[in-house]
Structures are given as C-alpha cells and as structure tokens.
Amino acid sequence: MPRFAANLSMMFNEVPFLDRFAAAATCGFKGVEFLFPYEYEPAILLELVRKHELEIALFNMPPGNWAAGERGITCIPGREDEFHAGVEKALAYAKILGTRRLHAMAGIAPQGADPADCKATLIANLRYAAAKLAGHGIALLLEAINTRDMPGFFVATQAESFAICSAVDAPNLKMQMDCYHMQVMEGDLATKLRHYAPHCGHIQVAGAPERHEPDTGEVRYEYLFRLLDEMGYDGWVGCEYRPAAKTVDGLDWFRRAS
C-alpha cells in the first residue's frame, strides 16, 4: 500500500503542533507534512524528526499574508521580489530538514488583475523557483485547489495545472494531485491519476465532500490505493483531512491500508 504522511496542520490538533510529531509516530506514520514551518526554528523541527524517525514529505513556500486571506502569491504581478525571498526561505528550511518537495501555492488573482498577466507571472515565478531548487535535488509542486473552498484560486483543475507545468518546462516541476480538490472540481479520479501519473510528484487525500477521514464520503479510497500500487506510485500520500472527532479514533482506515 502507499506510504502515508500525516498532515500535522490538520491532524492531531488535540495537542500543540510540536507534540504532533510524536503523536503521528506513535500511530505508525513514517512521514509527515504541514502547511508552513516558519513559526519555528528549523533546528527544533529537525530534532523532532530525528527523535521520532520521521521524514518531512512536504511543506509550502511562504504564502503571503495568510491571516488576511492570501493563499499564495506566485501568480500575483508585482510581488516577484517577495516570492523570490520566499523561495530562499523555504529552501533554507528544506536543506536543513531534508525535505525533497516544496509546494508553491498559485494564489488568488487580485480583483481586476489581467488573467494573462497573472498566468505569465505564475509561469515566470515557477521557472525561477524550479531553477533554484533543482541544484539541491528538490521538486517544486503546483497544486490545483477547488474554488469552493478557495474562491478565485488561480489553478483549479488538473488540466490547468498540467498546462502551467508544461509551459514552465522544468524537469523538477511536478503536479501535486489532491484527490479531495479533484473530486470537488471534476471527479473521474482514477482516470486522472492514470493520465497524469508521469507528471505527479505528490498525492493528497481526504473524504469528500466533508474533508474528513478517507473512509468517509463519496470516494472509494481503498480502490484508489490499490490503483496507486498497480501504477507503481512510490511517492508519499499526504493525509490532508480534518478528523471528524479525535484523530486517533478515526484511524481505522490507516490501519487497514498499512
């Protein structure tokens, strides 16, 4: 079965963030991911990773002003210097933590912005980031995020994500395929996973439509997990879901799949 990484921004919220590494390891996870590490010194996180024998599969580059509703700045014209600084900051953390994948959130286009300008900015920024990461063996990821949860998000479907990645044309730029977002926007998950497999660098899962455990809702993840094995997918599967109750009480799906 796939290798599962617990998303510590959503799971194990019963304890403070730094305690979630131990909680994930105790439950049997070998990998973790999270939105942002920048609140903590990398040495603190590295100590936890080593102590609990975990791998940090993924985290995001700085997203702009998250508290004000920004969800990435990669597509926003005029913010290139800020994006470049964010690449450097994320790379510094990734080098210390041994993280091999970084996600650059495309962002929400500002009201009145020209979509063509936003697309050109997105492509240029991704090309810049991919070149910076390539020398360190780090993959850059682009994720399509549904516009119900994030209205106005600039990249919302797998086809859009693939088109942007193709335009950038960098070997280390890959698609981050979140099955929850994919189900909300377009469905047909198995076909899309097969179709884009050569371009996929990371997969995430959650039940749909509530975004709870993968064994809840309308998606048959047991089928998709078998499909990933058949396809030979050897990357991480990030568990980016909101537990319906206590995290440990909803892990039957993980025990069955592990």
VEXLUM-958107 format. One record per residue (C-alpha): residue number from 1; residue in one letter; chain; x, y, z. Coordinates in nm, 4 decimals, padded with zeros to 6 digits. Example, Ala and Ser with C-alpha at 12.3 -4.5 7.8 and 13.67 -1.06 7.14 Angstrom:
REM residues 2
1|a|A|01.2300|-00.4500|00.7800 .
2|s|A|01.3670|-00.1060|00.7140 .
***
This chain:
REM residues 258
1|m|A|00.0000|00.0000|00.0000 .
2|p|A|00.1095|00.3636|-00.0384 .
3|r|A|00.3307|00.5458|00.2094 .
4|f|A|00.1124|00.7795|00.4155 .
5|a|A|00.2271|01.1128|00.5589 .
6|a|A|00.0168|01.2665|00.8347 .
7|n|A|-00.0672|01.6305|00.7720 .
8|l|A|00.0167|01.7940|01.1046 .
9|s|A|-00.1652|02.1174|01.0193 .
10|m|A|-00.4949|01.9275|01.0172 .
11|m|A|-00.4401|01.6051|01.2105 .
12|f|A|-00.3580|01.5595|01.5805 .
13|n|A|-00.4911|01.9057|01.6638 .
14|e|A|-00.5711|01.7749|02.0120 .
15|v|A|-00.2107|01.8615|02.1047 .
16|p|A|00.0196|02.1561|02.0264 .
17|f|A|00.1974|02.1481|01.6896 .
18|l|A|00.5373|02.0376|01.8185 .
19|d|A|00.3763|01.7435|02.0009 .
20|r|A|00.2088|01.6202|01.6834 .
21|f|A|00.5308|01.4655|01.5541 .
22|a|A|00.5329|01.2204|01.8444 .
23|a|A|00.1593|01.1588|01.8085 .
24|a|A|00.1957|01.0729|01.4394 .
25|a|A|00.4907|00.8412|01.5007 .
26|t|A|00.3096|00.6644|01.7842 .
27|c|A|00.0206|00.5896|01.5477 .
28|g|A|00.2566|00.4369|01.2929 .
29|f|A|00.3176|00.7183|01.0444 .
30|k|A|00.6654|00.7324|00.8948 .
31|g|A|00.6125|01.0627|00.7171 .
32|v|A|00.4564|01.3993|00.7978 .
33|e|A|00.3684|01.7131|00.6054 .
34|f|A|00.2294|02.0510|00.7072 .
35|l|A|00.1423|02.3886|00.5642 .
36|f|A|00.4227|02.6078|00.6973 .
37|p|A|00.7219|02.5573|00.9297 .
38|y|A|00.8299|02.9197|00.9570 .
39|e|A|00.6991|02.9835|01.3089 .
40|y|A|00.9724|02.7533|01.4400 .
41|e|A|01.3481|02.7394|01.4023 .
42|p|A|01.4459|02.4562|01.1694 .
43|a|A|01.6756|02.3046|01.4329 .
44|i|A|01.3754|02.2472|01.6597 .
45|l|A|01.1881|02.0639|01.3853 .
46|l|A|01.4959|01.8653|01.2855 .
47|e|A|01.5362|01.7399|01.6419 .
48|l|A|01.1774|01.6136|01.6419 .
49|v|A|01.2154|01.4467|01.3022 .
50|r|A|01.5272|01.2630|01.4130 .
51|k|A|01.3875|01.1677|01.7528 .
52|h|A|01.0743|01.0129|01.6050 .
53|e|A|01.2370|00.8755|01.2888 .
54|l|A|01.0102|01.0686|01.0540 .
55|e|A|01.0510|01.2188|00.7100 .
56|i|A|00.9035|01.5580|00.6267 .
57|a|A|00.7464|01.4833|00.2914 .
58|l|A|00.6280|01.8324|00.2034 .
59|f|A|00.5611|02.1860|00.3165 .
60|n|A|00.4558|02.5087|00.1431 .
61|m|A|00.6550|02.8128|00.0498 .
62|p|A|00.5539|03.1360|00.2289 .
63|p|A|00.2003|03.2246|00.1094 .
64|g|A|00.1888|03.5977|00.1557 .
65|n|A|-00.0441|03.7340|00.4250 .
66|w|A|-00.2339|03.4183|00.5216 .
67|a|A|-00.4253|03.5908|00.8021 .
68|a|A|-00.5570|03.8468|00.5521 .
69|g|A|-00.6796|03.5732|00.3188 .
70|e|A|-00.3881|03.5427|00.0798 .
71|r|A|-00.3343|03.1870|-00.0405 .
72|g|A|-00.0043|03.2164|-00.2200 .
73|i|A|00.1492|03.4947|-00.4272 .
74|t|A|00.3019|03.3008|-00.7168 .
75|c|A|00.0527|03.4387|-00.9711 .
76|i|A|00.0347|03.7955|-00.8413 .
77|p|A|00.2088|04.0576|-01.0588 .
78|g|A|00.4286|04.2992|-00.8672 .
79|r|A|00.5086|04.0566|-00.5849 .
80|e|A|00.8021|03.8855|-00.7582 .
81|d|A|01.0671|04.0062|-00.5119 .
82|e|A|00.8594|03.8778|-00.2208 .
83|f|A|00.8131|03.5450|-00.3964 .
84|h|A|01.1868|03.5155|-00.4620 .
85|a|A|01.2591|03.5813|-00.0942 .
86|g|A|01.0067|03.3135|-00.0027 .
87|v|A|01.1844|03.0642|-00.2266 .
88|e|A|01.5099|03.1322|-00.0441 .
89|k|A|01.3446|03.0964|00.2956 .
90|a|A|01.1721|02.7689|00.2053 .
91|l|A|01.4911|02.6328|00.0520 .
92|a|A|01.6891|02.7105|00.3666 .
93|y|A|01.4389|02.5109|00.5747 .
94|a|A|01.4227|02.2254|00.3235 .
95|k|A|01.8002|02.1845|00.3156 .
96|i|A|01.8180|02.1536|00.6940 .
97|l|A|01.5120|01.9301|00.7267 .
98|g|A|01.5911|01.7044|00.4317 .
99|t|A|01.2588|01.7822|00.2634 .
100|r|A|01.2566|01.6906|-00.1054 .
101|r|A|00.9308|01.8590|-00.2110 .
102|l|A|00.8145|02.2205|-00.1794 .
103|h|A|00.4730|02.3472|-00.2836 .
104|a|A|00.4295|02.6957|-00.4296 .
105|m|A|00.0645|02.7943|-00.3893 .
106|a|A|-00.0536|02.9645|-00.7081 .
107|g|A|-00.2676|03.2134|-00.5199 .
108|i|A|-00.5840|03.4117|-00.5781 .
109|a|A|-00.5648|03.6703|-00.8537 .
110|p|A|-00.6264|04.0264|-00.7262 .
111|q|A|-00.9570|04.1818|-00.8222 .
112|g|A|-00.9282|04.3463|-01.1615 .
113|a|A|-00.5982|04.1804|-01.2495 .
114|d|A|-00.5483|04.0696|-01.6081 .
115|p|A|-00.5599|03.6854|-01.6138 .
116|a|A|-00.2948|03.6818|-01.8865 .
117|d|A|-00.0597|03.8840|-01.6666 .
118|c|A|-00.1267|03.6513|-01.3732 .
119|k|A|-00.0567|03.3457|-01.5860 .
120|a|A|00.2680|03.4945|-01.7156 .
121|t|A|00.3729|03.5841|-01.3599 .
122|l|A|00.2907|03.2343|-01.2367 .
123|i|A|00.4959|03.0728|-01.5118 .
124|a|A|00.7920|03.3057|-01.4586 .
125|n|A|00.7916|03.2580|-01.0810 .
126|l|A|00.7669|02.8795|-01.1091 .
127|r|A|01.0515|02.8772|-01.3608 .
128|y|A|01.2618|03.0818|-01.1174 .
129|a|A|01.1799|02.8566|-00.8204 .
130|a|A|01.2358|02.5346|-01.0137 .
131|a|A|01.5813|02.6515|-01.1194 .
132|k|A|01.6704|02.7459|-00.7605 .
133|l|A|01.5581|02.4080|-00.6239 .
134|a|A|01.6983|02.1883|-00.8998 .
135|g|A|02.0579|02.2108|-00.7817 .
136|h|A|01.9531|02.0746|-00.4428 .
137|g|A|01.7542|01.7791|-00.5770 .
138|i|A|01.4240|01.9290|-00.4606 .
139|a|A|01.0994|01.9003|-00.6542 .
140|l|A|00.8709|02.2018|-00.6925 .
141|l|A|00.4990|02.1255|-00.6796 .
142|l|A|00.1942|02.3019|-00.8220 .
143|e|A|-00.1486|02.2106|-00.6831 .
144|a|A|-00.4950|02.2633|-00.8265 .
145|i|A|-00.7240|02.3769|-00.5416 .
146|n|A|-01.1010|02.3818|-00.5634 .
147|t|A|-01.2743|02.7178|-00.5898 .
148|r|A|-01.5489|02.6262|-00.3465 .
149|d|A|-01.3034|02.6201|-00.0547 .
150|m|A|-01.0815|02.8924|-00.2017 .
151|p|A|-01.2901|03.1136|-00.4317 .
152|g|A|-01.0852|03.2610|-00.7113 .
153|f|A|-00.7883|03.0270|-00.6746 .
154|f|A|-00.5941|03.0633|-00.9973 .
155|v|A|-00.5255|02.6941|-01.0702 .
156|a|A|-00.8345|02.4832|-01.0070 .
157|t|A|-00.8202|02.1727|-01.2289 .
158|q|A|-00.5653|01.9104|-01.3206 .
159|a|A|-00.5725|02.0255|-01.6823 .
160|e|A|-00.4839|02.3807|-01.5742 .
161|s|A|-00.2049|02.2532|-01.3521 .
162|f|A|-00.0635|02.0373|-01.6310 .
163|a|A|-00.0784|02.3241|-01.8799 .
164|i|A|00.1159|02.5535|-01.6461 .
165|c|A|00.3745|02.2848|-01.5718 .
166|s|A|00.4142|02.2218|-01.9442 .
167|a|A|00.4654|02.5931|-02.0093 .
168|v|A|00.7326|02.6146|-01.7384 .
169|d|A|00.9019|02.3050|-01.8811 .
170|a|A|01.1270|02.2331|-01.5821 .
171|p|A|01.2083|01.8668|-01.5068 .
172|n|A|01.1679|01.9136|-01.1310 .
173|l|A|00.8267|02.0859|-01.1500 .
174|k|A|00.5539|01.8317|-01.0805 .
175|m|A|00.1793|01.8266|-01.0200 .
176|q|A|00.0543|01.7932|-00.6638 .
177|m|A|-00.2681|01.5953|-00.7091 .
178|d|A|-00.5081|01.6366|-00.4177 .
179|c|A|-00.7924|01.3879|-00.4621 .
180|y|A|-01.0285|01.5912|-00.2433 .
181|h|A|-00.9902|01.9061|-00.4532 .
182|m|A|-01.0069|01.6972|-00.7687 .
183|q|A|-01.3328|01.5336|-00.6619 .
184|v|A|-01.4934|01.8684|-00.5770 .
185|m|A|-01.3970|02.0278|-00.9098 .
186|e|A|-01.4059|01.7469|-01.1632 .
187|g|A|-01.4270|01.3885|-01.0345 .
188|d|A|-01.3060|01.0980|-01.2506 .
189|l|A|-01.0192|01.0451|-01.0078 .
190|a|A|-00.8835|00.7116|-01.1279 .
191|t|A|-00.8652|00.8219|-01.4903 .
192|k|A|-00.6873|01.1441|-01.3996 .
193|l|A|-00.4400|00.9680|-01.1712 .
194|r|A|-00.3528|00.7308|-01.4535 .
195|h|A|-00.3355|01.0069|-01.7135 .
196|y|A|-00.1113|01.2426|-01.5177 .
197|a|A|00.0975|00.9782|-01.3376 .
198|p|A|00.4212|01.0677|-01.5223 .
199|h|A|00.3837|01.4296|-01.4102 .
200|c|A|00.2713|01.3684|-01.0494 .
201|g|A|00.5084|01.4459|-00.7642 .
202|h|A|00.2769|01.4166|-00.4628 .
203|i|A|-00.0739|01.2949|-00.3819 .
204|q|A|-00.3084|01.4034|-00.1028 .
205|v|A|-00.6338|01.2514|00.0179 .
206|a|A|-00.9421|01.3357|00.2228 .
207|g|A|-01.3024|01.2256|00.2274 .
208|a|A|-01.5391|01.4253|00.0083 .
209|p|A|-01.7365|01.6426|00.0434 .
210|e|A|-01.6786|01.6990|00.4176 .
211|r|A|-01.2964|01.6615|00.4068 .
212|h|A|-01.2942|01.4112|00.6915 .
213|e|A|-01.1234|01.0708|00.7024 .
214|p|A|-01.0624|00.8995|00.3673 .
215|d|A|-01.3039|00.6166|00.4539 .
216|t|A|-01.5936|00.8634|00.4773 .
217|g|A|-01.7855|01.0314|00.1981 .
218|e|A|-01.8298|00.9537|-00.1685 .
219|v|A|-01.4791|00.8444|-00.2767 .
220|r|A|-01.3693|00.4789|-00.2585 .
221|y|A|-01.0125|00.5267|-00.1479 .
222|e|A|-00.9471|00.1567|-00.0980 .
223|y|A|-00.9829|00.1266|-00.4763 .
224|l|A|-00.7578|00.4262|-00.5404 .
225|f|A|-00.4897|00.2980|-00.3017 .
226|r|A|-00.4808|-00.0330|-00.4904 .
227|l|A|-00.4641|00.1623|-00.8156 .
228|l|A|-00.1620|00.3589|-00.6949 .
229|d|A|00.0124|00.0310|-00.6151 .
230|e|A|-00.0728|-00.1057|-00.9586 .
231|m|A|00.0624|00.2127|-01.1183 .
232|g|A|00.3866|00.1774|-00.9251 .
233|y|A|00.3481|00.5097|-00.7461 .
234|d|A|00.6264|00.5230|-00.4869 .
235|g|A|00.5797|00.8743|-00.3501 .
236|w|A|00.4038|00.9884|-00.0363 .
237|v|A|00.0274|01.0161|00.0069 .
238|g|A|-00.0428|01.3154|00.2285 .
239|c|A|-00.3386|01.2788|00.4634 .
240|e|A|-00.4687|01.6342|00.4455 .
241|y|A|-00.8036|01.5902|00.6150 .
242|r|A|-00.9900|01.7269|00.9154 .
243|p|A|-01.0658|01.4431|01.1592 .
244|a|A|-01.4363|01.4186|01.2368 .
245|a|A|-01.3553|01.3748|01.6068 .
246|k|A|-01.0295|01.2780|01.7807 .
247|t|A|-00.7606|01.1933|01.5275 .
248|v|A|-00.6723|00.8568|01.6818 .
249|d|A|-01.0383|00.7498|01.6839 .
250|g|A|-01.0601|00.7889|01.3060 .
251|l|A|-00.7506|00.5919|01.2027 .
252|d|A|-00.9161|00.2587|01.1251 .
253|w|A|-00.8725|00.3379|00.7549 .
254|f|A|-00.4965|00.3805|00.8104 .
255|r|A|-00.4606|00.0548|00.9990 .
256|r|A|-00.6437|-00.1302|00.7230 .
257|a|A|-00.4371|00.0292|00.4486 .
258|s|A|-00.0957|-00.0040|00.6140 .
***
